[in-house]
Amino acid sequence: MKRLLGFVFVLVALATMSLGQAISVNGGSIQGTVTDPSGAVVSGAIIRVTSVDQGSVKSVKADSAGIYAVGPLNPGSYSVSISAPGFENLLVNTVVRTGTVTNGNFKLTLGKSSETVEVNAGALQVNTDQVGVSDVITSEQIKSLPVNGRNFLDLAQIEPGVILQSGESFDPTKAGYSAISVGGVSGRTTRILLDGQDITDEYVGTTMFNVSQGAISEFQLNRSTQDVSGEVTSTGQVLVSTNSGTNAFHGELFYDFQDHRALFARAQDGQDPPFQRNQFGGSVGGPILKDKLFFFANIERIKQDSSSVSPVNAAGLFSAIFDAYPTIPSPYRLTYSTARVDYNGPLGGHYFARVNYDVDSVSSNFGNGYWIYANRDNTPGYAFGADFQNGHFTHSFRGSYEKFHNLIVDKTTGDTSIYNGIPGFAFYNLAQKLYSGPNDNAPQQTFLSDKQLRYDGTWTKNKHSFKYGYSLNRIQGGGFASFFGVGPRGSESTATLLANCNGIAGAAPCPDDPIKGYHVNTLYLGNGQGSGTETPGFGLTGGGVADWREGAYFSDSWKVTPTFTLTAGVRWSVDTGRANQDLATPLCNTIDPTQVTPACSGTSAIFAQFNPAYGKNVHQPYGNFGPQIGFNYSVSHNTVVHAGFGIFYEGDVFNNTSNARTNLLQTGAFNVYNPYCSTGVYAVPFADGTSVTSVNGVSIQSLCKAPLSVSGPAFITLEQEYQAAARTNPLSSNSNYVGNTLSVNNIYGAPYRTPYSEQWNAGFQRALSRGAIVSVDYIHNSTLKIGQQVDQNHVGAARYLNTAAAQNAIATTTANFGCAGGYSSSAITCAIAAGALITDFASSGLDSGNQYLGGFPASYVGNGSLTPSTGAAFPGANPALGNGNFIIPIGRSGYDALQIVYKQITAHPAPGIENMNLQVSYNLSQIVSSSNNSTGDQFFSGLSYDNDNPNAYIGRAGLDRSNQLSMGGAFTVKHGPMVSLVGHFASAYPTTLTLDQQSPTAGIFLSDITGDGTIGDLAPGTLPGAYMHSVKPTNLGKYINNFNATQAGKLTPAGNALVTAGLFTPGQLSALGGTIQPLGTLPQTRALSNPALRTLDASFSYPIRLTKLREGLSLEPAISFFNIANFSNYSTGTTSAGILENTTSTGGPVNNDSGYLSGINDFATLSANRDQRGSGTFDQGASRSTQFQLKLNF
């Protein structure tokens, strides 16, 4: 309430004593200088701006410097009249764009004021005011460009540096949504505003709701140094304006139809999955009171019944499963609507109110084969605004409320159309792309609401235009997410292939049977609870999160001369509690001695045991000030140059907040899911305090090595018992509380700060001819203080060898092989002779605490029976602690791009062409990052490549595309159809080359090249994203051969530590297989290439004019082809994340496994990974589809 009262006070103060052009995020404006023929300013000129569509009139007087500003204005056509004594009247027809200052520099002609000169400024004009890099997609482009599914964010695809993403790629709740990556960073953080109000999903990113393409007037994308009035983002910002009614009734009705039997191309492996889409709707707008009150309404519906091709390799080990279940159903339903009323009212103001409602229902799988789930979203929204001008002051008010409610349930149970190997048990084989069983994201529901108030104002004084504003958001989230709640999940791989099929002695292995041929690698069990926080919200007892967001800004746009503008400003912003700043750091007196041996006592901070600097609360930032400065210089009437610099702060999605909170709370009904088997953990802590180590008399440890046919049903029983115990006492002690485990994973460290970017741009615009403009810009974006996880306890690091624990592990292993002598060299030699391997020693504790103890301290895993001397040989800096994976502000990324945009809007550009609207964009760029992920999602759970030196490896990020060429345009053939085109051509994504870590046991001796404790290290001599750049398909084989000649057989730092301690000889480790393993060589000369993107969409339409029935009435049939040339595009999932398999995994010196970068490169492998339709309407790069449309325009 205090914040709301404060907001009201600020509004009253600003509105009554405002210090002119309020373009901000609420519309556009016209600003300029009035001069005489000699260039001298004309003071006191009267400027009248009239809306062609709505008849509204705004009048201002130029000040003593001849400067004026009018705005904010709705996008559209305007007539500007300029009059002054002694000069002829000037009437200029111009266009106002969203988020853009329209050039209002006008030169008057001496003469009689009774005479008027009329000028048409044109639809395209150079920008003579702004210093950032942005572009507007106009209503003409929106209406004409072929966009499959009419998703409003897909409109950005013709802009340079933009990559379209399926919203489902970063969260299952976003199935059916699109996202746009700007500057090589995931679309999760791209800020999206509708009519000046933020509609970004604060929980997981991208938009909170879909907006109909038919409801949109214009669409602006800010790519660098956005306006000071923009919202919180360090990447890109989208400003969308909805349509308004006008003085003429207008609208459309349309019906789009697609069917796989009607001119579709076959999908991957020649499959023809069922598909039919019926999309229909319409819009209407017009006057209620002429020149005063207007309405607009739009509604659309999508009814889509579709299936996708199974990702299982049709020619791989599990081809029989593919043959029996070649497709996966994915029906989709969407109804979305928008209604708006505009009023030209008191104070010369413009007022509007808008309502929208979106209901989205889809069946999808989060990209994981037969793991299907059903997702439903309901999203109502309301917004209002008021814009008015008083002399040289403008005022703009906005308010809105949006709410999002999502529900996810599993859909595998009882569905006979999909493969479900063990009902109730989920398992997957990554290399073979087989995913079976219940989806681990179900059941789940998410709530989000955003209440917003905003004020923007300007004051034009002499040569200065001051701009200022304040915004307040109350953002609340909540929900229930019971991951692994429907069933347990296990993984399998070639490393878990059983020597005997189904465990039958003497039987041969059966690698083509995923159930009888493999044992589980890593097992996850869910406790059935679903709260992520202890705070009630939206009617639930837990799961609530909340934030007060505030923002304020001030800037001055100084017209040093009529052709040179210098702009400087600063923006302040704050989000409260996003890094759990409200929670006190856990104290040592909260450690449960029955769970773990205390590492400290009293009121000391637990986190200080990991690092003394971490014993404080996380800093709550209130000093995030982002300055900006730039200039815009009109070299001539058709050429401008500009440059700008600014600092922009990033937000933090609620998913990060809740994921980092649970382990800080002692009690609660929290969702708990921990890894077992591969982690060396075989005891499950139940809510009643017991520790369960067996199922029906069979130990969990032995089940971990049993065939899935045996272990799967047993693990289902175990999870059911685990969940029953949790239901009995849902508010029991949180087994994952840091005081119970003394381990930290994904928790904000005290030094955490808000990430921010330093953005630079410089470029020019030139009008080549009337209606043709080229823009050339250089963009640099350095993002700093990115949250990145680093293990402060350095578990597994080679320099922290616990000799006593190593000796215990050696003695245990040699005894298991019947050898006397404990940990002596002779005993080790005896064990080697008996067939011992390094994995046998590792299974007894000669390993990292990450593998042998699951990242926990020994006392936690052994329930008191283990000590540091009997635990892991490499337990970390402090053996009494486990992992210390804190999120700290050390991550960084850098984006550099040369962006060129050519736009042309012209009539009769060539013989036989009536008109043309064209945009061609080229982007030459590179983005590098220190974050260890392959998705470009640097603001979500980023890991480090090296815990000892987190920024040692900075390389190309996952969304780096060096070259991108995009185009979109439409032209009308004389007496013929309108032809519309959208095309994309982009170079391949990079891949990070890593060593094999399929079996993590003993990994520190096989693939921890740096000795920091992490395994599956970067391939030596490479940086992140090296493949397709420094290493290419033509020389990967050479790299592997060189690796085998120079690296294979060497000791890792962990191996050297054992030798230095006198525990092993190099020869013994080599005999045990405890050295860097040779890589499997290529089975052919050329390795698999990462795919480039090639797609071209085309539409052909012909209006049948029915003017005899009604003016403006037409019936327009159209046919559209998406990927008309049926270019073959392939997903980046062709390979298993750049893993270079070693000879142990491949079973020989040559890698004949499919699904790996260094494996088989043939048509079957490629075909199995051809792009296909995503969830909802997303289908970029998929096989050709054809759409038939009929539209009635009036």
ABEGO torsion letter per residue (X at the ends): XAAAAAAAAAAAAAAAABXXBBAEAAEBBBBEBBBBAAGBBBBGBBBBBBBAAAGBBBBBBBBAAGBBBBOBBBBEBBBBBBBBBGBBBBBBBBBBBBGBBBBABBBBBBEBAABBBBBBAEABBBBAABABBBBBBBAAAAAABBBBGGBAAAAAAABBGBBBBBAAAABAAABGBBBBBBGGBBAAABBBBBGGBBABBAAAEEBABBBBAAABABBBBBABGBBAABBBBABBBBBBBBBBBBABBBEBBBBBBBBAABGBBBBBGGBBBBBBBBBBEBBBBEBABBGABBBBBBBBBBBBBBBBBBABBAABAAAAAAAABABBBBBBBBBBBBBBBBBBBBGGBBBBBBBBBBBBBBBBAGGBEABBBBBBBBBBBBBBBBBBBBEABBBBBBBBBBBBBBBBBBAABGBAABBBABBGBBBBBAAAGBBBEBBAAOBBBBBBBBBBBBBBBBBBBEABBBBBBBBBBBBBBBEBBBBGAABBBBBBBAAABBABBGGBBGBBBBAABAAAABBBABBBBBAGBABABABBBGGBABGBBBBBBBBBBBBBBBBABAABBBBBBBBBBBBBGAAGAABBBBBAAABBAAABBBABBEABBAAAAABAAAABBBBBBAABBBBBBBBBBBABAABBBBBBBBBBBBBBBAAAAAAAAAAABABEBBBBBBBBGAAGBABBBBAAGBBBABBGGBBAAAAAABBAAAAAAAAAAAAAAAAAAAAABAABBBAABAAAAGBBBGBBBAABBBBBBBBBBBBBBBBABBGBBBBBBBBBBBBBGBBBBBBAAGBGBAABBBAAAAAAAAAAAAAAAGBBGEABAAAAAAAAAAGBBAAAAAAAGBBBAAAAAGGBBAAAAAGGABBAAABBABAEABAABBBBBBBBBABBBBBBBBBBBBBBBBBGABBGBABBBBBBBBBBBBBBBABBBAAGBAABGBBBABAABAAABBBBBAABBABBBBBBBBBBBBGBBBBBBBBBBBBBBBBBBBBBAABABGAAAAABAAGAGBBGBBBBGBBBGABGBABBAAAAAAAAAAAAAAABGBBBAAAAAAAAAGABBAAAAAAAGABBBBBBBBABABBBBBBBBBBBBBBBBBBBBAAAABBGBBBBBBBBBBGAAGBBBBBAAABBGGBBBBAAAAGEABBABBGBAABBBBAAAAAAABBBBBBEABABGBBBBBBBBBBBBX
